[in-house]
Amino acid sequence: MPQLRNDAKRFFIYFRMTSNCFDEILNFINEDIRKETTHFRVPIPPPERLAIALRFFATGDSYKTIGHSYRVGFTTVGQIVIEVCEAIIKHMGPIYMPEPTEEI
């Protein structure tokens, strides 16, 4: 992903959004998708977690294909997609999809 950041056109093709949009989403959900480092593992950082989910949204590829691309487990990809979706809905839903009213 760091190489994609240097090429705005390829970044847009890969994620279907600009790097500024990516950063804006990351700022909204960063804390919700961050995991703690433990004695047993180093967690996948939030930018990579968001990238994995966005790649799934952009392509519809299988968890298996995305797992191979990012060198993570297939189950991990599924968990990341769910966690990122929940975080986006939690933080961005009220802003961009407010509850409907009867007002016209």
Backbone as ProteinMPNN parsed JSONL, in Angstrom:
{"seq_chain_A": "MPQLRNDAKRFFIYFRMTSNCFDEILNFINEDIRKETTHFRVPIPPPERLAIALRFFATGDSYKTIGHSYRVGFTTVGQIVIEVCEAIIKHMGPIYMPEPTEEI", "coords_chain_A": {"N_chain_A": [[0.801, -1.202, 0.0], [1.998, 1.313, 0.658], [3.375, 1.996, -1.699], [1.284, 2.428, -3.458], [0.254, 4.798, -2.506], [1.903, 6.699, -3.595], [1.095, 6.943, -6.172], [-1.523, 8.358, -7.392], [-3.47, 7.73, -9.302], [-3.373, 4.913, -9.606], [-3.938, 4.218, -6.966], [-6.578, 5.089, -6.774], [-7.794, 3.392, -8.656], [-7.335, 0.917, -7.451], [-8.596, 1.053, -4.874], [-10.969, 2.347, -5.38], [-11.362, 4.945, -4.552], [-10.091, 8.16, -3.495], [-6.884, 8.897, -1.981], [-7.187, 10.805, -0.02], [-9.868, 10.504, 0.728], [-9.725, 7.907, 1.734], [-8.063, 8.405, 3.967], [-9.757, 10.077, 5.425], [-11.893, 8.358, 6.103], [-10.42, 6.536, 7.623], [-9.665, 8.19, 9.756], [-12.124, 8.518, 11.03], [-12.702, 5.907, 11.95], [-10.471, 4.791, 13.124], [-9.736, 4.245, 15.902], [-11.615, 2.324, 16.623], [-10.978, 0.109, 15.09], [-8.451, -0.536, 15.791], [-6.125, -2.75, 17.26], [-4.687, -4.219, 20.194], [-1.204, -4.679, 20.912], [0.207, -7.738, 21.833], [1.916, -10.223, 23.879], [1.892, -12.38, 22.271], [1.3, -11.721, 19.626], [1.686, -9.33, 16.959], [-0.469, -6.83, 16.063], [-2.512, -6.342, 13.079], [-2.15, -3.29, 11.525], [-4.371, -0.375, 11.711], [-4.571, 1.118, 9.136], [-3.99, -0.923, 7.266], [-5.958, -2.767, 7.885], [-8.253, -1.364, 7.15], [-7.676, -1.126, 4.426], [-7.804, -3.801, 3.592], [-10.549, -4.352, 3.984], [-11.687, -2.419, 2.27], [-10.721, -3.27, -0.171], [-12.09, -5.65, -0.454], [-14.703, -4.598, -0.61], [-14.46, -3.11, -2.96], [-13.884, -4.964, -4.968], [-15.195, -7.386, -4.537], [-13.952, -9.752, -4.324], [-13.084, -13.066, -3.139], [-12.665, -13.999, 0.334], [-10.525, -15.637, 0.529], [-8.899, -15.019, -1.722], [-8.262, -12.324, -1.146], [-7.027, -12.691, 1.306], [-4.713, -14.076, 0.503], [-3.51, -12.044, -1.006], [-2.897, -10.102, 0.914], [-1.532, -11.539, 2.726], [-2.732, -12.71, 5.027], [-4.863, -14.644, 7.197], [-7.805, -16.341, 5.979], [-10.088, -16.334, 7.554], [-9.443, -14.235, 9.185], [-9.604, -12.103, 7.389], [-12.381, -12.065, 6.965], [-13.267, -11.385, 9.569], [-12.117, -8.86, 9.819], [-13.436, -7.43, 7.767], [-16.069, -7.405, 8.763], [-15.683, -6.006, 11.226], [-14.731, -3.515, 10.3], [-16.932, -2.672, 8.77], [-18.881, -2.423, 10.816], [-17.71, -0.37, 12.334], [-17.679, 1.745, 10.482], [-20.43, 2.103, 10.043], [-21.201, 2.799, 12.636], [-19.796, 5.249, 13.158], [-19.924, 6.852, 10.834], [-22.409, 6.507, 9.757], [-24.549, 7.977, 11.151], [-23.904, 10.551, 10.275], [-23.798, 10.583, 7.431], [-25.982, 9.09, 6.706], [-28.549, 9.952, 7.938], [-31.254, 9.361, 10.244], [-34.423, 8.849, 8.815], [-36.998, 11.342, 8.555], [-40.392, 12.567, 8.837], [-40.575, 14.965, 7.742], [-40.69, 17.131, 4.933]], "CA_chain_A": [[0.0, 0.0, 0.0], [2.791, 2.548, 0.61], [3.686, 2.327, -3.087], [0.068, 2.961, -4.075], [0.101, 6.186, -2.052], [2.696, 7.56, -4.467], [0.469, 6.987, -7.493], [-2.936, 8.643, -7.118], [-4.321, 7.038, -10.274], [-3.44, 3.488, -9.237], [-4.626, 4.152, -5.677], [-8.011, 5.197, -7.053], [-8.218, 2.165, -9.336], [-7.262, -0.202, -6.514], [-9.552, 1.174, -3.771], [-12.166, 3.048, -5.847], [-11.474, 6.212, -3.828], [-8.832, 8.887, -3.403], [-6.177, 8.682, -0.713], [-7.786, 11.716, 0.963], [-11.088, 9.851, 1.201], [-9.24, 6.798, 2.56], [-7.602, 8.976, 5.242], [-10.922, 10.586, 6.144], [-12.566, 7.195, 6.69], [-9.533, 6.019, 8.658], [-9.766, 9.07, 10.931], [-13.392, 8.235, 11.705], [-12.828, 4.566, 12.549], [-9.152, 4.322, 13.555], [-9.705, 3.677, 17.255], [-12.478, 1.141, 16.71], [-10.389, -1.052, 14.416], [-7.096, -0.746, 16.325], [-5.974, -3.872, 18.195], [-3.519, -4.086, 21.074], [-0.071, -5.593, 20.77], [0.322, -8.655, 22.966], [3.135, -11.033, 23.869], [1.715, -13.455, 21.303], [1.167, -11.267, 18.247], [1.658, -7.914, 16.593], [-1.724, -6.726, 15.31], [-2.557, -5.701, 11.768], [-2.436, -1.876, 11.803], [-5.639, 0.123, 11.17], [-4.618, 1.387, 7.691], [-4.032, -2.173, 6.517], [-7.273, -3.364, 8.124], [-9.182, -0.646, 6.277], [-7.339, -1.489, 3.05], [-8.342, -5.145, 3.346], [-12.006, -4.249, 3.847], [-12.022, -1.665, 1.067], [-10.43, -4.118, -1.336], [-13.234, -6.551, -0.55], [-15.852, -3.822, -1.095], [-14.202, -2.642, -4.321], [-13.775, -6.041, -5.955], [-16.054, -8.539, -4.274], [-13.136, -10.967, -4.32], [-13.297, -13.95, -2.001], [-11.761, -13.803, 1.474], [-9.335, -16.419, 0.221], [-8.067, -14.228, -2.63], [-7.765, -11.154, -0.415], [-6.09, -13.218, 2.297], [-3.439, -14.332, -0.184], [-2.931, -10.761, -1.414], [-2.392, -9.372, 2.084], [-0.835, -12.523, 3.556], [-3.425, -12.922, 6.296], [-5.786, -15.763, 7.131], [-9.095, -16.091, 5.362], [-10.997, -15.992, 8.646], [-9.046, -12.895, 9.62], [-10.193, -11.181, 6.418], [-13.805, -11.982, 7.282], [-13.434, -10.625, 10.809], [-11.761, -7.466, 9.543], [-14.52, -6.839, 6.982], [-17.185, -7.164, 9.686], [-15.315, -4.947, 12.175], [-14.668, -2.24, 9.585], [-18.328, -2.315, 8.461], [-19.525, -1.964, 12.05], [-17.127, 0.918, 12.708], [-18.155, 2.747, 9.522], [-21.847, 2.351, 10.344], [-21.27, 3.467, 13.938], [-19.282, 6.617, 13.152], [-20.264, 7.628, 9.646], [-23.83, 6.346, 9.468], [-25.373, 9.111, 11.586], [-23.549, 11.765, 9.534], [-24.109, 10.471, 6.018], [-27.262, 8.424, 6.523], [-29.357, 10.258, 9.124], [-32.536, 8.686, 10.358], [-35.436, 9.595, 8.064], [-38.093, 12.002, 9.276], [-41.555, 12.763, 7.996], [-40.437, 16.307, 7.19], [-40.402, 17.14, 3.49]], "C_chain_A": [[0.845, 1.269, 0.0], [3.144, 2.967, -0.824], [2.468, 2.904, -3.806], [-0.143, 4.42, -3.701], [0.837, 7.159, -2.972], [2.1, 7.711, -5.862], [-1.04, 7.125, -7.313], [-3.867, 7.88, -8.054], [-4.479, 5.562, -9.914], [-4.161, 3.294, -7.906], [-6.135, 4.172, -5.916], [-8.543, 3.935, -7.728], [-8.301, 1.004, -8.35], [-8.359, -0.148, -5.453], [-10.878, 1.824, -4.152], [-12.435, 4.31, -5.036], [-10.106, 6.875, -3.798], [-8.156, 8.579, -2.074], [-6.712, 9.617, 0.366], [-9.058, 11.122, 1.558], [-10.734, 8.675, 2.122], [-8.839, 7.316, 3.945], [-8.758, 9.499, 6.083], [-11.683, 9.439, 6.832], [-11.729, 6.64, 7.837], [-9.596, 6.875, 9.919], [-11.042, 8.818, 11.72], [-13.317, 6.942, 12.514], [-11.539, 4.023, 13.17], [-9.166, 3.622, 14.915], [-10.537, 2.411, 17.383], [-11.863, -0.095, 16.059], [-8.955, -1.324, 14.864], [-7.111, -1.891, 17.332], [-4.696, -3.673, 19.006], [-2.441, -5.101, 20.733], [-0.015, -6.452, 22.019], [1.66, -9.383, 22.883], [3.091, -12.089, 22.758], [1.68, -12.996, 19.85], [1.301, -9.745, 18.142], [0.422, -7.745, 15.715], [-1.541, -6.109, 13.925], [-2.94, -4.246, 12.023], [-3.726, -1.396, 11.14], [-5.623, 0.462, 9.676], [-4.689, 0.116, 6.847], [-5.375, -2.872, 6.699], [-8.324, -2.694, 7.228], [-8.929, -1.014, 4.822], [-7.908, -2.86, 2.689], [-9.852, -5.08, 3.119], [-12.391, -3.512, 2.566], [-11.759, -2.467, -0.197], [-11.562, -5.126, -1.548], [-14.444, -5.809, -1.117], [-15.677, -3.457, -2.572], [-14.272, -3.761, -5.352], [-14.783, -7.164, -5.771], [-15.286, -9.851, -4.322], [-13.437, -11.805, -3.087], [-12.323, -13.6, -0.881], [-10.44, -14.521, 1.213], [-8.377, -15.619, -0.67], [-7.455, -13.031, -1.917], [-6.765, -11.585, 0.65], [-4.731, -13.497, 1.692], [-2.748, -13.024, -0.54], [-2.27, -10.029, -0.248], [-1.633, -10.269, 3.064], [-1.404, -12.598, 4.974], [-4.386, -14.09, 6.104], [-7.133, -15.373, 6.565], [-10.129, -15.68, 6.414], [-10.709, -14.589, 9.156], [-9.638, -11.851, 8.68], [-11.675, -10.994, 6.724], [-14.078, -11.17, 8.532], [-13.151, -9.148, 10.587], [-12.885, -6.771, 8.775], [-15.698, -6.502, 7.89], [-16.875, -6.015, 10.629], [-15.271, -3.579, 11.506], [-16.076, -1.773, 9.225], [-19.032, -1.752, 9.692], [-19.014, -0.592, 12.456], [-17.605, 2.031, 11.769], [-19.607, 3.102, 9.809], [-21.976, 3.152, 11.632], [-20.886, 4.946, 13.847], [-19.756, 7.465, 11.978], [-21.748, 7.556, 9.295], [-24.676, 7.528, 9.895], [-25.101, 10.404, 10.801], [-24.062, 11.698, 8.098], [-25.422, 9.767, 5.712], [-28.145, 8.688, 7.748], [-30.698, 9.54, 9.086], [-33.616, 9.501, 9.638], [-36.49, 10.21, 8.986], [-39.264, 12.142, 8.317], [-41.548, 14.145, 7.355], [-40.092, 16.254, 5.708], [-39.454, 18.246, 3.149]], "O_chain_A": [[0.434, 2.248, -0.623], [3.204, 4.159, -1.124], [2.608, 3.773, -4.667], [-0.667, 5.195, -4.501], [0.432, 8.314, -3.109], [2.57, 8.534, -6.648], [-1.745, 6.137, -7.107], [-4.936, 7.434, -7.639], [-5.589, 5.03, -9.919], [-4.905, 2.328, -7.731], [-6.876, 3.377, -5.338], [-9.633, 3.467, -7.398], [-9.232, 0.201, -8.408], [-8.986, -1.164, -5.154], [-11.809, 1.853, -3.347], [-13.587, 4.704, -4.851], [-9.087, 6.23, -4.045], [-8.787, 8.061, -1.153], [-6.695, 9.267, 1.546], [-9.293, 11.231, 2.761], [-11.368, 8.477, 3.158], [-9.221, 6.743, 4.965], [-8.745, 9.38, 7.309], [-12.064, 9.547, 7.997], [-12.26, 6.312, 8.898], [-9.581, 6.344, 11.029], [-11.038, 8.896, 12.949], [-13.813, 6.886, 13.639], [-11.528, 2.906, 13.687], [-8.651, 2.512, 15.043], [-10.202, 1.522, 18.165], [-12.19, -1.221, 16.433], [-8.316, -2.249, 14.363], [-8.016, -1.981, 18.162], [-3.748, -3.035, 18.548], [-2.726, -6.226, 20.322], [-0.171, -5.952, 23.134], [2.434, -9.188, 21.945], [4.125, -12.623, 22.357], [1.988, -13.77, 18.943], [1.064, -9.001, 19.093], [0.28, -8.451, 14.717], [-0.543, -5.445, 13.648], [-3.953, -3.987, 12.673], [-4.136, -1.946, 10.118], [-6.585, 0.126, 8.986], [-5.376, 0.086, 5.826], [-5.876, -3.501, 5.767], [-9.168, -3.362, 6.63], [-9.879, -1.196, 4.06], [-8.435, -3.046, 1.592], [-10.371, -5.679, 2.177], [-13.309, -3.927, 1.859], [-12.494, -2.352, -1.178], [-11.941, -5.417, -2.683], [-15.132, -6.323, -1.998], [-16.638, -3.492, -3.341], [-14.677, -3.528, -6.49], [-15.179, -7.816, -6.737], [-15.881, -10.928, -4.358], [-13.983, -11.303, -2.105], [-11.285, -12.982, -1.119], [-9.376, -14.061, 1.628], [-7.179, -15.556, -0.394], [-6.265, -12.755, -2.067], [-5.762, -10.907, 0.868], [-3.705, -13.188, 2.298], [-1.531, -12.906, -0.394], [-1.216, -9.413, -0.406], [-1.154, -9.807, 4.1], [-0.677, -12.556, 5.967], [-4.683, -14.477, 4.973], [-7.551, -14.219, 6.659], [-10.942, -14.786, 6.181], [-11.624, -13.848, 9.515], [-10.125, -10.817, 9.137], [-12.163, -9.864, 6.736], [-15.005, -10.361, 8.563], [-13.863, -8.288, 11.105], [-13.247, -5.641, 9.101], [-16.263, -5.413, 7.786], [-17.712, -5.133, 10.819], [-15.724, -2.591, 12.084], [-16.381, -0.588, 9.364], [-19.701, -0.722, 9.614], [-19.795, 0.26, 12.876], [-17.902, 3.137, 12.22], [-19.969, 4.278, 9.816], [-22.778, 4.083, 11.707], [-21.578, 5.8, 14.402], [-19.965, 8.67, 12.125], [-22.277, 8.437, 8.617], [-25.45, 8.046, 9.091], [-25.985, 11.253, 10.683], [-24.686, 12.64, 7.609], [-25.921, 9.837, 4.589], [-28.454, 7.768, 8.505], [-31.196, 9.167, 8.024], [-33.709, 10.713, 9.834], [-36.818, 9.669, 10.042], [-39.136, 11.866, 7.124], [-42.405, 14.46, 6.529], [-39.29, 15.423, 5.282], [-39.094, 18.412, 1.984]]}, "name": "protein", "num_of_chains": 1, "seq": "MPQLRNDAKRFFIYFRMTSNCFDEILNFINEDIRKETTHFRVPIPPPERLAIALRFFATGDSYKTIGHSYRVGFTTVGQIVIEVCEAIIKHMGPIYMPEPTEEI"}
